[in-house]
Amino acid sequence: MLTNYFKPTPKKLLKISLALRGMVATVSGAAYFQNDLKAAFWFLVAGAGIDFIIQCLDPGTGTGKQQQEAGN
């Protein structure tokens, strides 16, 4: 029933999100060195959110589930 439900994250999307996380970290560091602590804090929060999303979009996630459903 759900054999084709899950599709792994494309590698291109993963690369884009990793690049975005790197840019956010760089901007956060620049804001910290310019004594804009509020902006640095919120950029770090945004970076943590992006990191959480990247962890959820791991390309290997769900492959075991597909194999289990294909075997049933």
Secondary structure, DSSP 8 states (H G I E B T S, - for coil): --TTS-----HHHHHHHHHHHHHHHHHHHHHHHTT-HHHHHHHHHHHHHHHHHHHHT-TTTTHHHHHHHHH-
